Structure formats: C-alpha cells, structure tokens
Amino acid sequence: MYRAVLIEGLKYTIELSTSSIFKNSVYLGTNLINGRTVWVFEITGKRLLEINPSFHTYILEDEAEFEEELDSAIPEPESTIKQP
C-alpha cells in the first residue's frame, strides 16, 4: 500500500541543512516556485515556511497525532470470505 511521505494537516518537526529547526509545523501541501515543487508548512504565528525538499535534513511526525490521523484515514479491510 502506498503512503504519502507527508500528510496534510499533521504536525512535524523539521530540520534544514542549515541546522534551523522548526517544531510543531503543520504541513499544508505543496506549491510551485520557479517550476520546482516545495513543501508548505504553517509555523508559529500563522507564518508560512516553504521548503525545497533537497534542503531538508529530517522531518519527524508528531506520533500521537499521526496515530489518530492514520486510524481515521485507513479503511477497515473487507473480508474475502463469503458467508453462506
């Protein structure tokens, strides 16, 4: 099953290659700047942070929030056994 690397609406901690760290950043989606795809996050104070994926070091999910989102996003598997 395919799972997106980043899920819109979830909070992440991001470190850039410049050693800048942004905690509790909400992923909003992607945007195009000069023909390149960038990730868009909302950081403290309703400011936007746009990151070129080539320049990030790591991104961590907020585990508790991720589990809640994952539980609601994945449908229960249907049984392949037919009942008489």
Backbone torsions as a table, in degrees:
resi	resn	phi	psi	omega
1	MET	NA	136.7	179.1
2	TYR	-82.0	137.0	174.8
3	ARG	-130.8	131.0	179.3
4	ALA	-61.8	147.6	178.5
5	VAL	-65.2	-46.1	178.0
6	LEU	-119.6	140.6	-179.3
7	ILE	-112.4	126.2	-178.0
8	GLU	-58.4	136.3	177.2
9	GLY	93.2	-14.6	179.2
10	LEU	-86.2	156.1	179.2
11	LYS	-94.7	141.3	-178.7
12	TYR	-135.5	155.2	167.9
13	THR	-105.2	129.1	-173.1
14	ILE	-122.3	134.9	169.8
15	GLU	-119.0	131.9	178.4
16	LEU	-93.9	167.3	179.9
17	SER	-65.4	-12.8	177.0
18	THR	-88.0	4.2	-177.1
19	SER	73.4	11.1	173.7
20	SER	-75.2	134.8	-179.3
21	ILE	-119.4	132.7	177.4
22	PHE	-121.8	115.1	-179.0
23	LYS	-98.7	155.1	177.9
24	ASN	54.3	41.3	178.7
25	SER	-88.9	127.6	-179.1
26	VAL	-90.7	124.0	179.5
27	TYR	-76.4	125.0	-178.7
28	LEU	-103.1	-19.0	-179.0
29	GLY	135.5	-156.4	-179.3
30	THR	-116.0	163.3	178.4
31	ASN	-146.1	159.3	175.6
32	LEU	-107.0	127.2	174.7
33	ILE	-127.9	119.0	-177.3
34	ASN	51.9	39.5	177.1
35	GLY	80.1	0.7	-179.7
36	ARG	-108.4	140.0	177.3
37	THR	-78.3	132.2	176.0
38	VAL	-126.1	153.1	174.5
39	TRP	-87.1	139.4	-179.5
40	VAL	-114.3	126.5	178.8
41	PHE	-124.4	149.9	170.7
42	GLU	-99.7	124.7	179.9
43	ILE	-112.3	-176.6	-175.4
44	THR	-45.6	138.5	176.4
45	GLY	76.2	23.0	178.6
46	LYS	62.5	22.9	176.2
47	ARG	-85.4	150.1	179.6
48	LEU	-100.4	141.3	175.6
49	LEU	-122.0	122.0	178.2
50	GLU	-111.0	126.4	-173.3
51	ILE	-121.1	128.8	169.9
52	ASN	-73.4	122.3	-177.0
53	PRO	-54.0	-22.0	179.8
54	SER	-70.4	-19.8	-172.1
55	PHE	-108.7	13.4	177.6
56	HIS	-98.7	150.4	179.3
57	THR	-96.7	-49.8	175.7
58	TYR	-154.0	160.6	174.2
59	ILE	-137.0	126.6	178.7
60	LEU	-112.8	138.2	177.1
61	GLU	-85.4	148.3	170.4
62	ASP	-75.7	107.1	-168.5
63	GLU	-57.3	-46.0	-177.1
64	ALA	-62.6	-44.9	-179.1
65	GLU	-69.0	-36.5	179.4
66	PHE	-62.3	-43.5	-179.5
67	GLU	-60.0	-42.2	179.0
68	GLU	-63.2	-45.3	-179.5
69	GLU	-64.9	-42.6	-178.4
70	LEU	-63.9	-42.6	179.6
71	ASP	-60.2	-38.8	-178.2
72	SER	-82.8	-20.6	-175.4
73	ALA	-88.2	-25.1	-176.3
74	ILE	-99.1	118.5	179.5
75	PRO	-71.0	152.3	176.6
76	GLU	-67.1	139.5	179.4
77	PRO	-68.3	142.9	177.5
78	GLU	-83.5	144.3	179.8
79	SER	-71.6	136.6	177.8
80	THR	-93.7	-2.7	178.4
81	ILE	-89.2	123.9	-178.9
82	LYS	-84.8	131.1	178.2
83	GLN	-85.7	139.3	179.8
84	PRO	-72.4	NA	NA
